[in-house]
């Protein structure tokens, strides 16, 4: 496929997540998350074909900070007790 024919939906990066210590989302974040859940299945069930890539970890760039604000990296593990992964 040509680049002009490809699209990318990165669900984890696109939808609000829980806080570092398991804090719940704000009401606005819950509403945004709910709207995303209602339509994200469309990306995973295409009649023209779908590829799913799991990114289970990320190497932080030098000087990167962890947290939940803009430009920060979520430190919650993908797998295990309290993990954020679904698969």
C-alpha positions in Angstrom: 0.0 0.0 0.0 1.1 3.5 -0.7 1.6 5.9 2.2 -1.3 7.9 1.0 -3.5 4.8 1.5 -2.4 4.0 5.0 -3.8 5.3 8.3 -2.6 4.9 11.9 -4.8 4.8 15.0 -2.7 4.4 18.2 -5.4 3.7 20.7 -3.4 4.0 23.9 -1.8 7.3 22.9 -5.1 8.6 21.6 -7.3 7.9 24.6 -7.0 9.1 28.2 -5.6 6.5 30.6 -5.5 6.0 34.4 -3.1 8.0 36.5 0.3 6.8 37.8 -1.2 5.6 41.1 -4.4 4.3 39.5 -6.3 7.6 39.8 -9.4 7.6 37.8 -10.0 9.8 34.7 -11.8 13.1 35.0 -15.4 13.3 33.9 -14.2 14.9 30.6 -11.6 12.2 30.1 -14.2 9.5 30.8 -16.5 11.0 28.2 -13.7 11.2 25.6 -12.6 7.6 26.4 -16.2 6.4 26.0 -16.5 8.1 22.6 -13.3 6.5 21.5 -14.3 3.0 22.6 -17.5 3.3 20.7 -15.7 3.7 17.3 -12.3 2.1 17.8 -13.6 -1.3 16.7 -14.1 0.2 13.2 -10.3 0.4 12.9 -9.8 -3.2 13.8 -12.5 -4.7 11.6 -11.8 -3.3 8.1 -13.0 -5.3 5.0 -9.9 -4.0 3.2 -7.5 -5.4 5.8 -6.1 -4.4 9.2 -2.7 -4.9 10.8 -2.4 -4.6 14.6 1.0 -3.8 16.2 1.4 -4.2 19.9 4.0 -1.9 21.5 4.6 -3.3 24.9 7.5 -1.1 26.0 9.3 2.0 24.9 12.9 3.2 25.5 12.8 6.7 26.9 14.9 9.3 25.1 17.6 10.9 27.2 16.2 13.5 29.5 12.6 12.2 29.1 10.3 12.5 32.1 7.5 10.1 33.2 4.1 11.2 34.3 0.7 11.9 32.7 1.1 15.5 31.5 1.8 16.7 28.0 5.2 15.4 26.8 5.6 12.9 29.6 5.8 9.1 29.2 3.3 6.9 31.1 5.3 4.6 33.4 2.6 2.1 34.0 3.7 -1.4 32.9 1.9 -2.9 29.9 1.5 -6.4 31.5 1.1 -7.9 35.0 -0.9 -6.8 38.0 -2.3 -3.3 37.4 -0.9 -3.3 33.9 -2.6 -1.2 31.2 -2.6 -3.7 28.4 -5.7 -5.5 27.1 -4.1 -8.3 25.1 
